[in-house]
Each structure stands twice: as structure tokens, then as C-alpha cells.
């Protein structure tokens, strides 16, 4: 008789007596016991326990084969995280060129979709080429009970979705010799026929080292590749009433010998790579470059275990730890990291020092009194006190005030991005009242054009585009439908003077501020807040196709992190994605803790493709009403179409047109009913998707190398400013039940006084756009690796004043624009030798800076001075052409005037802006644009001289001027041309030269184009003025 069967019979006849105290014990196959990162998982005493295996031999032809239960099993060939791009870590048959079952893996995050899995479940997929085998190796001679289930949840594939399962007991696997197993139970599982299969086996005697096998196999279906049951989960519980677990390991007896042979050469008393020593428990807890390496009782949060588990410790060139050694270390940490060392006063390493917290940008802004100055009569705004103090310290002062012509043009372009008309210039020049200037400021801040101008600045900061992919093909555009609503939200917010803290909160978490899912008719407030989250949808999202896996999803989130951190915090986080920041106090944990705020929405385990990440622009209940209304129409239309089809067929069979009149009548009815259908638009918004996943630190930024878990949190350098109580100035609200509230928590911190960055960042950008240079010249980076502030006390004063004003941006505009500093001339005084030598870069602002207009404003100004601009506000963008040459133009659209709309309303591409605007430094929105470049190239001159857009604008200007003076009053035409285009009257010398120019050009043109020579001559004059630097620059 086979020796194995003799042993089994003996075991069934008697139990093994054990002298030590014994307790009931259960081994459960789930993600707590089987991580999926090893093909063998040891038990409590370090001996192998769980084995992830596959079969090797089959019986029968391929079309109907079954895999032999002959004991010739082998470990699955590879281990991998995120199998098939899903939250599954496991052992698998093949990973290249693609993942290929069989596999056995642990579900690491809840997943919803065609097949739903819960975190902690164990998934088994037999695959077309082998059966999957889960083996449990008995750690002792035991009497056991076995229960569990096999649940194939795959319902897509009819008969092919069935899996067969077998529960057996037998000896250890042996690839060389076959062995026989005893069947304990068998069956099948099919979601469409019977559902989960359960089993419960009692009183099984098993000898130490023997195996329980659970085998999952495909149902033979007559094909060479039967469906592989990829929705199968299993439960397996093995219980004994008499088992003595080994005592918990201790550091000195069990752990130190392992570390001594593998780790102390690099992490001992003499050498500590990455500043980590592991020869004492206190040293491990203290940690290294990545912070504390040990959390007693929690292996998953212990950096030491993370490195061991992922094979990074010891390094590849060293002898790897055995499965038994790994199990001992895991159990040591899990049971509390026992040691004889006194850990009462143990410390943990911190990478945020007091010196870090004292860096100017990371301190809370301080309330400051206005500096005392000598020339108090020059201080027309509190801002002047700070600037004059610095100037007087260098024995300098302001330059003279600019002319009124210069001031009105400067204000118009700074606040609304359009030139003043000759009439507006004349009115301002003739207004001698003391408050003429301040009243002009107020009028411009109240203009609907203000939101278009300052909204464009914010659109740069967030990287606004109307496309959803990289946009790398000039002739192909993937439209992000409805994205323009977010652009309109921005413009309206600036126009209405929405408090800036509210503006930020709505963009980060507007969906968490209202119950948008359960509101029938959306109010403007609900619509506003949902649309506002488009802020988080500007990022390039290239996951539109299903083959793009989890690594591409994280690339989207990395770009999001860059945009949010630079736009709201003025900090660059990119470096800390892979390691602690080399210059700023931002750790790798900080990076992933901040990223965690967004993982509930950009949920990598429950991902929505960009074309799916939208909601209707009406409430959910209204959508149901629309659907019911349209369904009723469909019910009416269907029989009409059937009649049309029948009558058409009858015509064909009879070879005549006798039914044509009736068919036409029916089609009219169909058209009438179809026209009554109700539809809705799209809002590109962000909202939570499923349960928030656990966020892990990624080793070297690789999402396939998951490290310790972290919770959503703000960077540690700001922790000392956090209060236990919420900021009273921020209204609280009850969260809708379908959202986590993570982003709202972040939004409230960002707009609180406990955050030293955001108000400074906003005020620094305000300064940049009004003075042409920021107080910190790197507006995206106020940290150590950025530039130092020229006036830190002033920036602090502005930040606090901004908060005290209720985050009122228009209030801050008034403070800046009414200052003497802003009103200065940009021209260097005749006697400026000292100022030039002391401050050649004008950092102290002893004069105003000359500023070139941005590309959009140049285009808008050309349209305005030629009386062509279309000031239609809001709505879908004006389309652009997509020629192979890349020389795109704005389309006229159905109105015939879309091509003359302001540039903020032109379809925004990521990589292919309008060519004319690109030449004048319109940014490529790889992510966002914190500060535009300001180049001077010969291409700009060529564009001004040769662009059809500029030439046609010059002709339109000429038509406008000649129409105003039909008697060809050349001096008056020249004066109006200068005033309209340059914002000033010509000098006597300029007027004389222009008269001569028009006369000469008329003489040249008129013979060849009779009656048009004068128009062409005036057009040439306008073209010349449009090409002048004086038109392109604000003095």
C-alpha cells in the first residue's frame, strides 16, 4: 500500500498528543495572511505556511483538457502589484509582454465596476493555461476543520464563466514524482447558476508538513482558451482546537542575528547609509532619511518592513532574506517589537527643524506698523511707506508722476486689458478734480471687462485649456466639452468681487459645499460651486483608453499636485515625489499626505476616464425628468418609424411611389416629436468616486513600489500653526453623505490664517501684474529654492491686509493703484546716475517698470482700435481652424463675428495656441504657467508687418477714420489715429511726417487703384502705428 495512504489512515485513527498548553487557532487565507508579494508566506514560527502554486501537467486535448491533480505543482512564476492595472497584489504566471493568468492575489483596495471586490479578499484566476492552486502547509500534527467558499463573480461570458474547484489533502508538491491526494470536496461556481459554492469539512487529521490544496480550474468549453474566471474570490479557514503558537520573537534573540548577517555592514555602528542604524531598536525607531523606520505593532506603517517586503533591504547584491526570516521580522513587529532595551524616552527623527520653520515664507505673516519716512507727502497709500523707507535708506526717492495720458492707458490695460477710446482719454484729461484718478480706478474695477482681464491671469495660473489630452497633433483636437463653464465661473467671480477665500474653497471643494446630487432644480449657487471644481480638471489626462494602467493615472495626479502647489501654496513639490526635498522642508511623506486629499476623487483604484468625468448641467432629478420625457417621445416615434419602414418596403416591392405622400407626412411628425426632446450640457467637475483608498509613499516615486501608508495632511512644516479649534472665520457645513470631505478640509486650511503661504502668494501675483515684477520674482516658488523677497515686510503687510479685508481683491487693487509708487513714470529721470548705480534692476521701485502687453491683450487691442472687437461675454468658445501648417485662425462661427471676440473666449489649446499669439509668448500649458516669458524676436516684427490679421485691422482702422472725416481732413485723421492706437496726440513733428507719408503713399497707390489710394495710404499709417513698440508696451 502507498506509504502516504498508510500515514493518512493512521492519522484518522488517532490524534497526536501534545503536552504543552494548547488553544483553539484559525488560519485564514486573506490579504492579512497572504500579501501577494511572495509566493510563500511563512507562519508564526517562520516555517512556510501558505503557497501560491499552479499546475504543470494536463489531461486530454487542449479543447477539453483538465489539469492533473498529481502533486507536480510549482510556485507561480512572478509576483507583482497592481495586476491588470487593478488593486491586486499577487503571484502570476506571466507578466511580459502582458499580465497572464493564472494568478492568486490579495485585493488591496475596494473596487467597484463590472466585478466588485472588497479590500482584504483573496482573488484566484485559473487562466487558460494552468489551474491555480492555493496550498496550506500544516505547521504541526493537528486535527483540523476546513470551511470556506469559492465565488466566481464573472457574469459576462455565459457558459464560459464557470470555474471548477477541488479541495484535497496530500503531500508537499514534487515536480519530479507524482503523488496522489485525497479529495475532501469539489464542485463548481457560476454567478449565473448557483452563485458561491461553500464547503465545510470536520475532523481531518493532518501530519506536520502535509498540505491542504484548494485548486481552481476552468470549465472545459471546447475551445483552446476557455474563459479564465477572472472574477473568482475564495475564502479558506482552517481551524484547530489544539495548537500552541510559538512565543513572540525578541530583538536580541531572534532579530539581531538576522540583521547582523545582512544589514549591519551598511546600517551598523560605523556606517549608517541613509542615516539609518538598525543595531538597536531605539535606533530603528529614531530612523533615517525617511523618518522613523519602526512602528511597533504595525508592520504596514514601518519603513523597515516596507523595505524588506519589497526586496530593497538588503540590497540586490546581498544574500536575500529567506521567507522564514521575513516571517520572524514581520511577527516581531506585529507583536510589539519586543526588546530588553528601555524605550521609555525613545525619540523619532524629524526633518523639519526650528530653522526650517523660521524661514520667512514658512512663518505666519506678522502685523506690522507703517515704517516712518522723511518724505511723508509722497505716501499716498500705506504701500508707499514700505517702499519709501527702503529708498530713503539708500538716499533715493520716487521718480516723477507719469502723465495723465500714460496713467489712463496704464490703468486700462492693467485692469481691463483694452485701450481707452479717444473719448475716454479726452474726458480724463479734462477732469481736473482731485479724485479723477481714483474714480477712474473704481469705474474700471466695476467694468465687466475687468473679470476677463484678471480671469486670464488666473487661467494661466491653473493651466486652463479646452482640451482634455496632450494636444500634440495640430490637426486633431479632443474637446473637453463644457470646460468653458469653468472659464465663465472665473470671470464672473472676479467681476462680482467674490471673496478670494471663497473663490479658492469652491474650486477645491465646491461639490462638498452643496448637496448637488439630491437637489432637483439647481440654483445658481449650486451650479457655481459644482462648476468651480473645474479648477482640478485642467490637468492633462491621457487615460482615455483602457490600456492605460495605474502608472498613467498617477501621472495625472502628479501634474495635479504640481498645479495646486504652485498656484495656491507657492511651493514646488515635484522633488519630494521621489525623495525628501533637498532645499525646502518638504518630505516625501508630505508629498503623499497632500496627494491623499485628492485620491478620493482621482481614485486610482476606481478610475474614471476623462471623457467619463463629467456631470449634467442640471440636477439629477431633472435628468430623470428629461429621460422620462424623452422615453415617452421615443414611444411615440417608434411606431411612426415602423410605418415609414413598412411603406417604404411596399413602394420597393410595388416598384412605385404611391406611398411617398404618406411617408413625407410621417417623417414630418417624427421631426416634430424629435424637436421636442430635452437635453442637457456637460460640466467638467471633480467629485468623489467610491471609498477613499489608502495612500502609500512610493519608493523613488514608483507607484509599483508601495511603501508605508500615510494619512491626508498638510506639510509638517506648518503643523505648529494648526489649532485644535476650527478657524471661526470659515463657515462650517454638513457634508453630503456621498463625499469624504477631504478636499474641503484642505480648502479650509489653505484659506485659514493658520496657513502662511496663500495670501502671500496671491498678493505677490497682484504685485507682479501691476509692476511687471513680483516682490518674489519666482511666484510659483516662495521657498528656499526660489528668489528672496525684495520687500518681505511689505508682502506680509499686504497678506494680512488682504485677509483683514475679507479677502477682497478689489480693495487690494485700490491700495496698489492709488499709491505714488504705481503712478511713477517708467522713464529714467535725466539725473538718475545714483539710482542706476545703487539699484540697476529697479528692485526698490524708484521708477515704474515698462511692461509689454501679453499676447491676448495685443490681439484684443488690435481688434479694439480697429473698431472690430466683439465684446460678447461668456458661453462656448470661438472655434479655431486646425490646418496642417499649424497657422490656426479663429473661426467666424454662426454669428459671423466669433473671430472678433476677446482672446479669453477663443478655444484654448494646450500646445497649439493661435500662431500670432504664440509668437508673442502665449504659453504652452504643459501643466500651468506661473509667469509668462517676455521675449523680443524678429518673428514678432514679421508678424506685425505681414500678418493678415494686423493688415486687415489697419484697413478697418482706416475705414473708421475716413468715415469720421469724409472731407479727408488728414491732420484730424492723423490725430485720431495716434490717440486711438497709441493713446496720445502726435507731436507737431510727427504730424508733419505723417502728412508727408500719406501724401506720398496716395501718389503711389492712386494710379493703380483709382479711388482707393487715400484709404490705402491711411491704412499704411495705421499699420505703421500698430507696429510701433509704443503700441506693444505700457509705459
C-alpha angles and dihedrals in degrees: 000000000000109000091227092058091049089055092048093050091049091050092050089052098052142013126232113252116227121197098200125083109278134197137191110272136183130199113202126193106224139111091285092061099028113043095178090229093103132037089223123046115194124220131233095291094047097255119126113276114159121039126192104210145161135206122256107193131054137197126222133009120320095256093058105016127143125199116250120246091215102130091250091125127146135192116271108265105240141020120217143162123233096023111204087359090294131119094267126120113193155115117287141183098233136010102172132100084358137347109276129186150263096090140150115206146163118241105234099186136023110268129196125188136088086339120027122214130182124222111266097029120129115232125202126188118183096196129199096285108046143006117253117237128197110196128195116196115207113238093204145000101291147162107229144182121211128203136160145109144250113220119185104191097177107118101164102089113053115218091359092067095075121106126195121218136196130192112202143163122219149127126296117291116275121185093195102049130039119230134188125240130202115240114233098175141338141182144125139268126213124166089213096047119040100334121221119017116219130198134189120183122180136201103011116167114214132179124226111275096021121122140236108207127200107191122193116195136173121253108251106243105175095264132104091240113037116193110278102223095238093177097062120127126180138200122201124177122179115190133186129183093209118049133128111208115212117258117266114275119252126216097236097045104033111015107037094058089055093047092044093058096044113020117024096081087069101023105031137101096294103035127034111180111199085011090282125135121184104180092099131036091231089056091051091050090047088054137188140259091326095050128249112003099199135057105179110226094017117077093172090061094043115100090205091060093043091056092046094046093051094048095247094116119084094026122250094261091059128076107275123238115261121240088252092054091048090051093052092050091047092050091046091056093040093053094050105279095270116213139157089230117106106245097176095116099026115154133212124219117251125194096198109085132188087252089057092051091050094059105118097245094049095052119088111257112264125226106245133191117233112271117249113248135185099224096054091161089069093059106096093157132024086252090069092062091063095044096044091048090060092043094049090050085063093041090250134123142186126296121242121288114269121249119272089248089057094044096052092047090046093050094046095051094041096049107029104011095232131103120251116253120244088254093053090049092049093049092051094046090051095048106094096173118126093241098044091110097046091046089053089052090052093048092052093047088053093050118108086227089067093073091050092053099044093034087061090057090054091045088059091050093053096037096243116199135157093225129080104206135052091282093215097149115076093206098046126067128184103202119215092218115224095007088126089075089071090051089052090048090056094049094046091048092055093044095051093046093240109190107262094230089056089046090056096043093052092050094050098040113000091136089058093052096062136036093241096161095059100038114105101199112026114227119215087259094057092045091048095052096047093046090049092069087071081092086081093046100064092087119108107260114192097172095100094120124064094234091069104099137202094288090063090048091056090049087062090052093047089056089048090053090052093050095046095044095049097040098046108018104030089227133123112224101170096102093053092059087081103021143352111298111266095216111017127056094254116125128200088249089055090056095053093039089057091044089054090070088069101039092086088063104028086042108182090197094049102031127182116204114235093254088055098046099092140093132211117267090238130062122277093251090051089052089055089051090051091049092049091047092049092045090055089052090049089054089056095043097049097069091044090055090047090054091048090051092048094047092047090051090049090052090052094048092047092042092227140096099238093129098048095102092050091046091052090050092051092048089053089054091049091050091049093051093044091054088060094062115120122223139176136213130237133260116202098218141151123236139156117283115201125318118337109261127226111267119222133191108248117223108241087351092291111142089205090063103063116191133182119337119250134192125233108273143141120258113293093237087072097046094096090064095054118110127211088228122065118251105271091213091065114077115232124218140182112263120234109252093241097063134067098221092226097126092045089053089053092045092053093050092047091054095041129098087244089075113075096190116059103060088047091049093051094046091047090055092047088055092048094055094046099042103027090239130064127230084241104035092208100063092178092054123043091161132101093282090053130075122287118249118258091210110020094167091053092049090052091049091050092048093052093043088051091053093043091052091058092261089296107171094186089056089055091048089056093050091052099039094047092051121108088231092064094046094056121117116254091216116103111248117244089246102047102122095117095045090048092050096043097041111013092165093052091235089149092053100235084157136016118265124248107240130197116220117252119250095259092049092050090054093044092048092051090052091047100049089048090052092240103110116124107211095193105145131214130354134089115344126261107260125241132212121250107211121172088240091063091233093130123185134193113261120235091227127197092307092056089228105069089106088065097054120116114278094247087069096050117106105272118221125193099225106008111056119169106298093233090053093043089058088057092053103270099171129250102232101220085153110329140318117242093175130010122232116240110211132174112209139160089243089068091057091047090050092052093047101040108024113116087216093061095039092051091047090053090052091049090050090051091051091050093050096045091048089055090051107033091170089066095247094184098186090051091046091052092048092051092045091055093044094048098044104029100023095237142075119262120255117246090257092050091048092052093049091049093050088052091048094051091047093051094045092048090053090050097045105037100071093056097039107028114207093014101070096095093049091050091048092052089045089055090053091050090046090053092051092048088055095054122108087230088068093047097047135061110221 
